[in-house]
Amino acid sequence: TRVLKEKLNLASPKQLRLVLVFLGMDVKDTNKKTLKKLEKTPFLEKLFDLKEKRKKGNSFGTDWLEQIHPVTHKIHQELNQVGTVTGRFSSKEPNLQQIPHTMDYRSCFISGSGYKFIISDYAQQELRILASVSGEPKMISAFMNKEDPHTTTASIIFDKGLKDIDKDERQTGKTLNFATVYGTSAYGLNYNFGFNIDYAEELLAKFWKGYPVLANFMEECKTKILELGRSRTPLGRRRYFRYKVPKEAEGNKYELWKAKEKWTKSVKRQGFNQIVQGCGADTTKQAMIFIYYRNPFGDKLKIILCTHDEILSRVDETIAEEAKKFQEACMLEAEKVYLG
C-alpha cells in the first residue's frame, strides 16, 4: 500500500492498466473509448474526475499565468480566422474559446474600471440553418411559431402533444437534433449517450420519418459531395475531400474496401456538417464585419473575442445599452441573409 501511494502514477497508461486489471477490469489499453465502455465503479468515477481536473490544471494552471504580457499586463490570444476545417475561428496561446462556464473561471476576466463586457450569441444557430438550407417545413414552422425545436422533435418521435413532453423526452429530442447535424449513427448514439442500439435505430427511424424533407435533402447532399469531392456553404466556402490509400491497406483487397468504406462515411458526415457549421461561421463573421465597420461609438466599443456563434465586446459603460442593441441588430441582419 505504501509503495502504491508513493510511486503510483495514474497518468502512466502502463501503470493504470495494471491497476485496472488488479481491480478485475481486464483491458487492453486505457484510452477514453475503452474506459467509457467499462461498468461504472467508484474507482472509475474518481479516475474520470482526476483526468478532468488534470486537464483543467494543465490548461488553466501556472502555464496560464505565463501568458500575461509584461508590458500590457493582459492576456492576448492568437485568433486564426480559418483555424478549423469548417471555417470557424480558432484560438491559441492561450485558447480563450474553451474557458469553463463556471464562475470560478469566468470571474477572473475583468472588463476594467468604466467598461463592461457585452456577450451576444445566436439562439440555436445550427438548427435554424439546418431548417433553412433543407427547407424542412416542420422545423421552419416550429421556429416561426416560437416553439422549442427539441420539444417539437420529441413530440414527433414519441407521438405526443407538445405540452405532454417531459424533461427526459425533450433531452432525447435535443440529442437527436444535434446528432443529425453531425451525422451520428445508432452506434454513435450508443457510444456517446448510452442508448441501446436497437432503441437508437428506432429513434432515428422515427426522426427521419418525421422530417422527410430534411432526410431527402441530406441524402442528396451527401451523394453530391461524394460525386464532386467537395462541400460548400451557402456563401460559397468550400472544403475539398481527397481519398488516399492507407499504407497498411495496400495489397489487401478487404482492407482496401474497408478503408474506402470508412472514408466514404466520414466524407458524407463531415461534408454535410460543413454546410451547416460553415454557414454558421460565415454568419458570425459577417456580423463581426457589420459591427466593426458600422461602429458608431469609436473606441468605446471593441470586439474582444468570437467563440463560434458568440461575439464578446468591451464597451464604455456609458454606452452599454445602446452598444448591446447595435451589436444584436448587426448579428440579426447577418443571419437574415441565410434565414430570411
N, C-alpha and C positions, 0 to 999 in steps of 0.2 A: 504493500500500500504506500509506504514512504517513497519507494522508487518511482511509482506511478505519479505521485503528487509532485515530485521534484523534477522528473525527467520527461513526463508525457507531453508531447506536442501534438495537439489535435489538428493543427494546420498541416501536419505531415500526412499525406494520403496513405502512406505505408503504415504508420502507427495507428491512424484512425481505423483502417481496415482491420488490423489485428484486434482492436478493442471491440469493434462490431462483431467479429467472428467469435470472440470470447463471450459476448453477450447473447450469442445464438443467432446472429444475423449473418448468414454466410453470403457475403457479397464479393463480386469480382473486382469492383472498383468503388470509389467513393464520390463519383460525380453527382451533381444535383438530381439528374433524372433517376439514377439508381436509388438514391436515398428517399426520394419522394414516393417511390413505389412500395417502400417498406411499411409495415404496420406501425402506427404511431405508438411510441413509448415515451416515458418521462425523459429518458436519455436523449432520444432524437429531438424532442421538443427543446431541451436545453442546448443541444448542439446547433439547431437551426437559429436559436436566439443568439448564441455566441457568434455564429457566422455573420448574422445581420449586424451585430454590434461591432465586429471587427471590420466589416465593410464600411460602416459609417465612420469608424475611428480612422481608417486609412484615408477615407475621402475628405473628412472634415476635422481631422485632428491637428497635430502640430504642423503637418505639411501645409495646412490651410493658412496658418499664421505667417508662413514664409512668403505667401503671395502678396502680402501688404507692401505697396510701393514705398520706397524710402523717402521719396520727395512729397508725393500727394497724400500719403498715409491712407490710401484707399486701395481697394482690390479692383484690378482692371482685367476683365476676361478677354479672351480672343474669340470673336464670333466668325464663323465660316458661313458665308451666305448660302453655299450649296454643300453643306457638310454631310448631308445624308443623300442616299440614292434617290429618294422621292422629292428632294428639293427643299427640305426643311433646313433651318439654321442648325448648326451645332455649336457647342460652346466648350472651350477648354482653357486650362491654365488660369483660373480653375473653371470647372464646369458649373456655371450658375443655373443651368436648366434642371438640375437634379437635386435642388435643396429640399430636404424633407419638409412636409407640410406642417409639422408640429411647431408650436410657438417657441419651444426651447431652441430651435434653429432659426426660425424666421425673425424672432425678436432681435437677433444680432444685426439685422440690416436696418440702418437708421437713415432717414431722409435728410437729416440735418436741421438746424435751427432755421425756422422761417420757410421750410419746404414740406411738401407732402408727396407720398407716392400715390399714383393712380394706376390701378390694375384693372384692365378690361379684358374679358375673354369671350369667345364665341360660345353660345349655348348649343351643345351637341352638333358642332360644326360638320364632322364627317358624316353623321347620319343625315343631316339636311342635304349635303352634297350628294350622298348616295341616292336619296329620294329624287333630287333634281335631275341628275345625269341619267338615271334609269327611267324616269317618268312613271315610277310606280305610284298609281293613284291612291292606294290605301295609305301609303306613307305620307304623301303630299297632303292628303285630306287631314291626317292626324295633326300635322304641323299647322295647317291653315286654321284648324278648329281649336288650336292651342291645347291639344291633348298630349299626354305624356307618351312618347313613342314606345317606351319599354312596356307600358301598360297595354298599349294597343297590340303589340306583338304577343304579349302574354294572353290577351283576350282571344287572339286567333288560335294559338297553339293549345290552349286549354278549353276553348269553345265556351267562354263565359262572357258576361257583360263587363264593361269597363269597371263598373262600381263593385263588382264581385271579386276582383283580383286582389289577392292578399300580398303581403310584403315579399314572401319567398317566390311566389309566382312571377311578380314583377322583376325580381332579380334574375330569374331564369330567362325572361323576355329580354332583359338588358344583355345578358351573356350571349344570347343568340344574335341579337342585333349587331354587336361588335364582332362576334365570331365570323359573321358573313363578310364584313369589310376586310378581315384578314384571312379569309379563305379557310377557316378552321373546319376540319372534318370531324366525324364522330369520334375518331381516335384522339383528335386534338381536344375535344370536349372531355373525353375520359381522362386524359393526362393532366390538363390544366385545371379542370374544375371538378373532377371526380365523378362525372356522370357514368353510369353503366352504359356499355357500348350499345346494347340493344335500345335502351331508353334514349340515348343520344341520337341514334339513327331515326327513331320515331319522331323526336322533336324537330330534327332537321327536315324530315319529310313534310311535317305539318307546316313548318315555316315556309318552305318553298311553294307548297300548295296554297298557302295564304297570301303569298306575294308572287303571283305568276309572272307579272311584267318584269319584276326585278330578276327573277330566275332566268327568263329568256334573255334579258339584256346581258347578264353576267356570262352566260354560255356563249353568246355571240361575240362578246368582247374577248373572252379567252381564246376562242377559235381564231379571231383576227390577230390577236397578239402573237400567237404561235406562227401564224402564216407570215406576218410581216417581220417578226423578230424584234418587235419594239412595242412600247406602250406610250400613250401620250395623255396629258391632261387637257381639259377643255381650252386652256390658254395656249397649249402647244408645246409644253415642256416634255421632252422625250427621254425615255430610258430604253436602252438597247440591251438585248439578250443574245449572247452567242454561246453555242454549245461547244465544249471542249472535252474530248475523250479523256477520262481519268487514266493515269498511267497504270493503276492497279487493275483496270478492266481490259487493257489491251490484250488481244489474242484470246479472250474468253467470251464466247457469244452470250452466255447467260448473264455474266457481269456487265457486258456492254448494254444488253437490253435493260437490265435493272438500273444502270446508271442513267440511261436515256429517259426511262420512265420517271425516275426521281427528279431529273432536271425539268421534264415537261410539267409535272405537278407544281414544282417550285415556280416556274415561269408564269403559269396560269395564276397562281396565288399572288405572287409579287407584282405581276403585271397589272392585275385588276386593282390591287391596293394602291399602286402608283397613280391610277386615275383619280381615286378619291383623296388619298393623303396628299398627293402632289397638288391637287386643286386647292386643298386647304392651305398648303404652303403658299401657293400663288395668291390666294385671297388675303392672307395675313400680310404678305409683303406689299401688296397693292395698298392695303390700309396704312402701312407704315410710310409709304411714299406720299399718300394724301396728307397724313399728319405732319410729315417733315416739310413738304413744300407749301402747304397751306397754313402753316402755323402762324396765327395772328398775335401770338404772345411773345415772340422773340426768344430771348434767353431764359424767359420764365418757364418755358416748357422744353423738356429734353427727353427723348426716348432713351431708356436705360437698358432694356432687355426685351427680347422676344423669346417666348417659350411656346413654340408650336402654334397654338391658337390664342395665345395670351400676349398682350402688349403691356409693358410696365413703363411708366414715365415718371420723371421727377419734376414737380411743378412748384412755383411760388405759391404759398398758401393763400395769398390774396386773390388768386385767380383759379383756385382749385375747382370750384363748382362749374365755372364756365369751361375750363380745360377738360373736365370729365365729359361734359356734354359734347364738346368739339371732338374729342377722341372717339367717343362711341358713334357719333354721326359719320365720321370718316370710315370706321370699321363696317358700319351697316351699308354705306354706299359701295364699298369694295365688294361686299358679299352679294349685293343685288345683281352684280354683273353675271353671277352664276346661278342665283336662286330666283331672280325676277322679283 
